[in-house]
Amino acid sequence: MSSTTVPTTPLPQSSENGPDCEMDVIVDVGDQKKPGGKSEAARDAFKNKDVAASRKAHENKEDHGGTGSEYVKSIVFGGLDGIITTFAVVAAAQGAGDENLDVAKTVLILGFANLFADGFSMGFGEFLSSRAELDFAKSEREREEWEFKNSPDLEKKEMIDLYQERGISEEDAETLVSILSKDKDLFIDTMMVEELGIQVELEDQWAPFKSAVAMFVSFICFGMVPLFVYLPQKDGINVFIIACSATAVTLFVLGAVRGKLTRQHWLKCGLYMVLNGAIAAGISYLVGFLVGEAVD
């Protein structure tokens, strides 16, 4: 069964300075071009209005994402969730800290317990959602194959209507569909995208499991950053400041990476993620302080 798809919907275009980072769209770099390939060079040419560079970018052989690049989304979002969730525990414990509370011990116990429990939950959730998406795509493709086999004229008519809705003349639409229908797999792949909006890799049955593992490992690794500072089991505001600094730097790096992947301004995305973490930590610290005062 073929898994080739023909993406026909253009990707969102960035402005010259990059859009705001609030837009949570991750480009699947397993199917699109990696930074440094043709698309990146073409975008730079467009930004500089350099026609010669644009033509050169289109003449060069395209570079595609390498092995594992399709799991970048799981790694980035897993890392962001992991470090923010864990640092919230650190901030709450620090906010509630008093002379009767061993903050370092509390942070390590609750932090690691929360880290692995939430990491498993995130990974398992990623597996279920990816598995459901894959199963749905497979069932829809089987249906399209059956319909094309038994009613090819009606399937072609559907495609012609779809292209006409996009503004293509009836004559051109018929010509286009006639050419596409000569290759059954290509025609069905195009139907999956045009009619159903489905563009999923169907051949890799382990993809949901791999995404889940990537999410879990990323969640654990990045979530450990705020906890490492407390491993010597020392309390005090200085330790908390170090934990804040390490978390802020990690959040900025992850945000900047996300910005590059989503073709947005990396600095803006990095700062946005630091702000997000700061607000979450502030809320957690305040709640920890208020609850600590209430139960004294």
N, C-alpha and C positions, 0 to 999 in steps of 0.2 A: 504494500500500500504506500503510495507516494505521500510525502509530507511537505512537498514544495508548495509554497504559497506565494502569491503575487500581490504585494502590498500596493494598493492603488490610492489610499487616502494619504495625502501629504502630511508630514510631521509639522507640528506648530513651529512657526518661524520666530526666531529671537530678534528683538530689536538690537540696535547697534550697541547699546550698553547692557543688554541682557534684561529679561523680564524679572519681576519680583520673584523672590524665592518661595512664596507661599504656594506656588503651583506644584503639587505633588505628582509629577509625571516622570517616571523613570523610563528612559529609552532602553529597549531590550537590545543591548549591544551585541547579542549573539546573532541577531539578524541584520542590524544596521552596521554602519562603518565605524570602526574605532577611531578615536581622536588620533590624528596623524595620517589617516587614510585619505581617500579621495574627498569624502564629504567634508572633513575638517579643512582641507585645502580650499575646497570650493566655497565654504563659508567665509574663510579669510579673504578670498578673492572678492566675494560679494561685499564684504564689509569695507574693503579698500577700493571698491569699484574698479578693480584691475581685470580688464577683459582678457588680456594675455594670460594671466595666472589662472583665470577661470577655464579657459580653453585647455591649458596644460593639465589642470586637475581632471578634466573630463577625458583627456587622452590617456592619462596614466591608468595602469591596472588598479582596480579597486582592492583595498585591503579589508578583510572581514574579521569579525571578532574571533579570537582564538578559543581554545578549549577552556571551558569554565567561565567564560565571560558572561554567559547567560544567567549566572547566579549572582552577579554583582548587586542586583536589586535586593536579594535576600540578605546579602552580607551587609550592605549599607543600612538598611532599615533594621535588621537584627542588632547591629552595633549601636545604632541610635537609641533604640528602645532599651537595650541592655544597660547602657551607661546611665541614661536618665533615670530609669527605674531604680537602679542600685544606689545612685547618688541621692535619690529622694529618701531612701532608708537612712543613709548616712546623715543627711540634713535633719531628719526627724529625731534621730537619736541624739545628735548634738544639741538640738533645740530643747529637748527634754532633759538634758544632762544636769545633774546636781551632785552634791557630795555623796549621795547614797547610790548613785548609778555609775557603774563602770562602763563609760561610753565606748571605749575601744572593744571590749568584750561583747557588748550589745551590738555594735556595728558588725563585727565579724560573724556572730551567730545569726542575726537576722539577715544580714547582707548576703551571706553565702546560701542560706536556706531559701531566701527569696530569689536569688540569682538562678539557682538550678531548677527550682519549681517553675518560675516564669519562663526560663529558657526552654524547658521541656514543653510547656504550654504553647509558647510561640512556635516552636519547631513542629509540634503536632498539628497546630492550627494551619501552618503553612502547607504541611503534607495533605491535610484534608481538603483545603481549598484548591491546591494544585491538582490533586487527584480528581476532584469533582469537575474541574475545568477540562482536564484531559478526557475523562469519561464522556462528558457532554459533547466535546468536539468529535470524538470517535463515533458516537451515536449519530450525530448530525451528518458526518461524512458518509457513514453507511447508508443513511436515508437518501442523501443526495446521489450516491452511486446507484442505489436501487431505482430512484426516480429517473435518472439519466438513461439507465438500461431499458426501462419499460416505457418511458414517455420522453424521449429525447427532443421531440418537437416542442413540447410544452416547456421543458427546461431552457431550450434555446430562446423561446418566446419571452420567458422571464428575464433572461439576460438582456435581450434586446430592449425590453421595457425599462430595465434598470439604467442602461446606457442612455436611453432617450430622456429619462428623468434627469440625467446629468447634463443634458443639453446637446448630446450627439444626435445628428440627424438619423432618421430611420434607415436610410441606405447605408450610411457608414456603420451604424450599429449592427446591421445584418451582416455586413462584410467582416467586421471584427469578430462577431460571434461565430461566423462560419469558419474563420481561421482557427479560433480557439477550440472549437468542438472537434477538430481533427485529432487533437490530443486529449483523450478522455481525462487523464489525471490532471492536466493543466486546466482544463475547463472546470472540473469539479473544485480544484484548489481556488480558482478565481471566483466561483460561485460561493464558496465558503466565506471569502472575504467580502465580496460585493453584496451578497444577499443577507448573510448572517453576521457579518462582522467578526468572524472567528479566524484567528491566525495563531495556531498552536502547533508546536512540534509534536507529531504523533508517533514517530518511530521510537523515541527514547522512552521506554516504559518506566525507567528508573528516575526520570526527571523530577517527579514529585518528592521522592525520597532524597535525592541530591539537594533539592531546594530546602527541604526541611533540615537536613544536616548542616547546610551552609548557614541557615538562619540560627540554629541552635549554637553552633560553634562560635559564630560572630557575637551572639548575645552574651555567651559566657566570657569570651576573651575581652571584649570591650567593657562588659559589666564589672570585671575584676579591677579595672583601673582605680576607682575610688577606694576599693577595699585594700589594695596593696599597701597604701599609706599607713593603715592601721595594723598591719601584721606584727610590727614590734610591740603592739598593745600599749601604746603610749597615748594618753589623753592630752587635751589642751587645745586652745584656739589655734596654735601654730600648726598642729597636725591637720586641723580642719581646713585651714587656709591652703596648705599644700594639696590636700584632697580636692579643694575647689579649683586650684590652679591646674592640676593634672587633668581634671574633668573638663575644664574649659578648653584647654589645648586640644584634647581628643575630640571634643564636640566640634570645634572649629575645623579640624582636619576632615572629619566625617562630613560635615556640612559642605565644605569646599569640594570634596569628592562628589557628593550628590549634585552640587551645582554644575560640575563639569559633565556629569552623566546626563543631566537634564538640559544641558546647553543653556544654563543660566549663569549669571555673574557669580563666580566662585567666592569672591570676598563677601558679597551680600548674603549668600547662602550660609557661609561659615559663621558670620556674625548673627544671622537669624537663628541658627541652631544653638549658639551660645546663649542668646537671649531666651530661647525656649527652655533650655536647661536651667538657667538662672531663675526664671519664673517658677518652674516646677519645684526647684530646690527651696525657693523662698516660701512657697505655700507649704511644703512639707516641714520646713523648719518652724514656721509659725504654728502649724497644727501640733507639732511635737511639743513646742513650748507651752501652748495653751492647755493641752491635755496633761502635761507634766505638772503645771501649776494647779490644775483642777483636782488631781488625785493626791496631791501633797496633804 
